[in-house]
């Protein structure tokens, strides 16, 4: 391993030495002193630039706020009704598959007939579901 000792006539410099195992920079008397432990190599690279800009950029004048127009959620919907007959009963499974492709949706509301029995509601990211009777049937809320 070899060492590199370098002095730059400018304070507060960020220095990169490649390839190096360790680089230490010190500001002293308006200069930047660099001590680096070098790794074996055929070519050495040393780069430096100001650590902090010497001139603070002026603030840009305030601009008018841009009005954000809310987007309507984009949803794709698939619907299937599956029937099964076993032991003298007819089972009906109604599957609704939804994919929210844009923005988010907090709740879905389904209008159902009053004689429909809801056995199970499943989906990813299901927080809750409720069913309650209405004047013209029942309402299923999924959130």
FIMI-307398 format. One line per 3 residues: number of its first residue (from 0); their letters; for each residue y negated, x negated, z of N, C-alpha, C, O. Coordinates in steps of 0.2 Angstrom, whole numbers. Each point is the difference from the previous one (the first is absolute). Example, Ala and Ser with C-alpha at 12.3 -4.5 7.8 and 13.67 -1.06 7.14 Angstrom:
<sites>
0> as> 28 -66 39 -6 4 0 -6 -4 0 1 -5 3 | -6 7 -7 -6 -4 1 -5 4 3 -6 -3 1
</sites>
This chain:
<sites>
0> xxx> 6 -4 0 -6 4 0 -6 -4 0 0 -6 3 | -5 8 -6 -7 -3 0 -5 4 3 0 6 0 | -6 -9 1 -6 3 3 -5 0 -5 -1 -5 -4
3> xxx> -4 10 4 -6 0 -4 -6 1 5 0 5 3 | -5 -9 -4 -6 1 4 -5 0 -5 -1 -4 -4 | -3 10 4 -5 1 -5 -6 3 4 0 4 5
6> xxx> -6 -6 -8 -7 3 3 -3 3 -6 -1 -3 -5 | -2 10 6 -3 3 -5 -7 1 3 -1 2 6 | -5 -4 -10 -7 0 2 -2 7 0 -6 2 -2
9> xxx> 9 3 5 -2 7 1 4 3 5 6 -1 1 | -10 4 4 4 3 6 3 7 -2 -1 3 -5 | 6 -1 10 3 6 -1 4 2 -6 -1 5 -4
12> xxx> 5 -10 2 4 0 -6 7 2 2 3 -2 4 | 0 7 -9 7 1 1 4 -4 -5 -2 0 -6 | 6 -4 9 4 -5 -5 7 1 0 3 2 5
15> xxx> 0 -2 -11 7 1 -1 3 -7 -4 -3 -2 -5 | 8 -1 9 3 -6 -3 7 2 -1 4 2 4 | -2 -3 -11 7 2 -2 3 -6 -3 -3 -4 -4
18> xxx> 9 2 6 4 3 5 -1 -4 7 -1 -6 0 | 0 10 5 -1 -3 7 4 4 5 1 6 -1 | 0 -10 6 4 3 6 -5 3 5 1 4 4
21> xxx> -7 -7 -4 -5 2 5 -7 -3 -2 -1 -5 -3 | -4 10 4 -7 -2 -2 -4 2 6 0 6 2 | -5 -11 0 -4 1 5 -7 -1 -2 -2 -5 -3
24> xxx> -3 10 3 -7 -1 -2 -4 0 6 1 4 5 | -6 -8 -5 -5 -1 6 -7 0 -3 -1 -4 -5 | -4 7 8 -7 0 -3 -3 -5 5 0 1 6
27> xxx> -4 -6 -9 -3 -5 4 -6 -3 -4 1 -2 -5 | -7 3 8 -6 -3 -2 -2 2 -8 -1 -3 -4 | 2 10 3 -1 3 -6 5 -2 -6 -1 1 -6
30> xxx> 7 -3 8 5 -2 -4 7 3 2 0 3 6 | 4 -2 -10 7 2 1 5 -5 0 1 -4 -6 | 2 2 11 5 -5 0 7 3 0 2 5 3
33> xxx> 3 -8 -8 6 3 -1 5 -5 2 0 -6 -2 | 5 7 6 6 -4 1 6 4 -2 1 6 3 | 3 -8 -8 6 3 -2 6 -4 0 0 -6 -1
36> xxx> 6 9 3 6 -3 0 4 2 -7 1 6 0 | 0 -11 -4 2 2 -7 8 0 0 3 -4 3 | -1 8 -7 8 0 -2 1 -4 -6 -5 -1 -4
39> xxx> 11 -2 3 1 -4 -6 -1 4 -6 2 6 -1 | -6 -9 -4 -1 3 -6 -3 -5 -6 -1 -6 2 | 1 9 -8 -2 -5 -5 -7 2 -2 -4 -4 -3
42> xxx> 1 9 6 -7 2 -2 -3 4 6 3 4 3 | -9 -6 -1 -4 3 6 -5 4 -3 -4 -1 -4 | 3 7 7 -5 5 -1 -5 1 6 3 1 5
45> xxx> -9 -1 -6 -5 1 5 -5 5 -2 -4 -2 -5 | 3 7 8 -5 5 -2 -4 2 7 2 0 5 | -9 1 -6 -4 2 5 -5 5 -2 -2 0 -6
48> xxx> -1 4 10 -5 5 -1 -3 2 7 3 -1 5 | -8 5 -5 -4 2 6 5 5 4 3 4 -3 | -3 -6 9 4 5 5 -4 6 0 3 6 0
51> xxx> -10 -6 1 -4 6 1 -5 -1 -5 -3 -5 -1 | 1 11 -3 -5 -1 -4 -7 -2 3 -1 2 6 | -2 -7 -9 -7 -2 3 -5 5 -1 -5 0 5
54> xxx> 5 5 -9 -5 5 -1 4 6 1 5 2 -3 | -8 2 8 3 7 1 -2 5 -6 -6 0 -1 | 10 3 -2 -2 4 -5 -4 6 2 2 3 6
57> xxx> -7 -1 -10 -4 6 2 5 6 0 4 1 -5 | -6 4 9 4 7 0 -3 3 -6 -6 0 -2 | 11 4 -1 -1 4 -6 -4 6 2 1 3 5
60> xxx> -6 0 -9 -3 6 2 5 5 0 5 1 -4 | -6 4 8 4 6 1 0 4 -6 -5 1 -3 | 11 1 2 1 5 -6 2 7 2 2 1 6
63> xxx> -3 4 -10 1 6 2 8 1 1 4 -3 -4 | -2 7 8 7 2 2 3 3 -6 -3 5 -3 | 9 -7 1 3 4 -6 4 6 3 4 -1 5
66> xxx> -4 6 -8 3 6 3 7 0 -2 2 -1 -6 | 3 1 10 7 0 -1 2 7 -1 0 5 4 | 3 -4 -10 3 7 -2 7 0 2 4 -4 -2
69> xxx> -2 9 7 7 0 2 4 2 -6 -1 5 -4 | 7 -8 3 5 2 -5 5 5 3 1 0 6 | 1 4 -11 5 5 2 7 -4 0 1 -4 -5
72> xxx> 3 5 10 6 -3 0 4 2 -6 0 6 -2 | 4 -11 -1 4 1 -5 8 1 2 2 -5 3 | 1 10 -4 6 2 3 5 2 -6 -2 4 -4
75> xxx> 8 -7 4 5 2 -5 5 4 4 2 -1 6 | 1 7 -8 4 4 3 6 2 -4 0 1 -6 | 6 -1 10 6 2 -3 4 5 4 -1 0 7
78> xxx> 4 5 -10 3 5 4 7 2 -2 1 0 -6 | 3 0 11 7 2 -2 3 5 5 -2 0 6 | 6 5 -9 4 4 4 7 -1 -1 3 1 -5
81> xxx> 1 -2 11 7 -1 -1 4 5 4 -2 2 6 | 7 1 -9 4 5 3 7 -2 1 3 -4 -3 | 0 6 9 7 -1 2 3 6 2 -3 4 4
84> xxx> 9 -3 -5 4 6 2 6 -3 4 4 -4 -2 | -4 6 9 6 -2 4 1 5 5 -5 3 4 | 11 -1 -2 2 4 5 -4 7 0 -2 2 5
87> xxx> 1 1 -11 -3 6 -1 -7 0 1 -4 5 1 | 0 -11 0 -7 0 0 -3 -4 -6 4 -4 -3 | -10 5 2 -3 -3 -6 -6 -4 4 -4 2 3
90> xxx> 5 -9 -4 -5 -4 3 -5 -2 -6 2 -2 -6 | -9 2 8 -5 -2 -5 -4 -6 3 -2 1 6 | 2 -6 -10 -4 -6 2 -6 0 -5 1 -1 -6
93> xxx> -7 1 9 -6 0 -4 -3 -7 1 -3 -1 6 | 2 -3 -11 -2 -7 1 -7 -1 -4 0 2 -6 | -5 -4 10 -6 -1 -3 -2 -8 1 0 -2 5
96> xxx> 0 -1 -11 -2 -8 0 -7 -1 -2 -2 2 -6 | -2 -5 10 -7 -1 -1 -1 -8 0 3 -3 5 | -7 1 -9 -2 -7 0 -8 0 -1 -3 2 -5
99> xxx> 0 -5 11 -7 0 0 -2 -7 -3 1 -5 3 | -4 5 -9 -2 -6 -4 -7 -3 1 -1 -5 -2 | -3 9 5 -7 -2 0 -3 3 6 1 6 2
102> xxx> -4 -10 2 -3 2 7 5 2 4 6 -1 -1 | -8 5 7 5 2 4 -1 8 1 -5 3 -1 | 11 0 4 0 7 1 2 1 7 5 -3 2
105> xxx> -8 7 2 1 0 7 5 6 2 4 -1 4 | -3 6 -9 4 6 2 1 4 -6 -4 0 -5 | 11 2 5 2 5 -6 1 7 3 3 0 6
108> xxx> -4 5 -9 1 7 2 4 3 -5 -2 1 -6 | 8 2 8 5 4 -4 0 7 2 0 1 6 | -1 4 -11 1 7 2 7 2 -2 3 -1 -5
111> xxx> 1 4 10 7 2 -1 1 7 2 -4 3 3 | 9 0 -6 2 6 2 2 1 7 2 -5 3 | -2 11 0 1 1 8 7 -1 1 2 -2 6
114> xxx> 3 3 -10 7 0 1 3 -7 -1 6 -1 0 | -10 -4 -1 2 -7 -2 1 -4 7 -5 0 4 | 11 -3 -3 1 -4 6 -1 -7 -1 3 -3 -5
117> xxx> -8 0 8 -1 -7 -1 5 -4 5 -1 0 6 | 5 -4 -9 5 -4 4 -2 -7 1 1 -2 6 | -4 -1 -10 -2 -7 0 -6 -2 -4 0 3 -6
120> xxx> -5 -7 8 -5 -3 -4 0 -7 1 0 -3 5 | 1 -1 -11 1 -7 0 -5 -3 -5 -1 3 -5 | -2 -9 7 -4 -4 -5 -2 -6 3 1 -1 7
123> xxx> -3 -4 -11 -2 -6 3 -7 1 3 -4 4 -2 | 2 -7 8 -6 0 3 -2 7 2 -6 3 0 | 11 1 3 -1 7 2 -2 0 7 3 -3 5
126> xxx> -9 5 -4 -3 1 7 3 6 4 2 0 5 | -3 6 -9 2 6 4 1 5 -6 -3 0 -5 | 7 6 7 0 6 -4 0 6 4 3 0 5
129> xxx> -6 5 -7 0 6 4 1 6 -5 -2 0 -6 | 5 6 8 1 6 -4 -2 6 5 2 0 5 | -6 4 -8 -2 6 3 -1 6 -4 -1 -1 -6
132> xxx> 3 7 8 -1 6 -4 -7 2 -2 -5 -2 4 | 4 4 -10 -6 3 -2 1 7 -3 5 3 1 | -11 0 -3 1 7 -2 5 1 -6 3 5 0
135> xxx> -3 -10 -5 4 1 -6 6 -5 0 2 -2 -5 | 1 0 11 5 -4 0 0 -5 6 -1 2 6 | 1 -9 -8 -1 -5 5 -3 -6 -3 0 -1 -6
138> xxx> -3 -3 10 -3 -6 -2 3 -6 3 1 -1 6 | 0 -4 -10 3 -7 2 -5 -5 -1 -3 -1 -6 | 1 -2 11 -5 -6 0 3 -6 2 4 -1 5
141> xx> -4 -4 -10 3 -7 1 -6 -5 0 -4 0 -5 | 4 -4 10 -5 -5 0 3 -7 2 -4 -5 1
</sites>
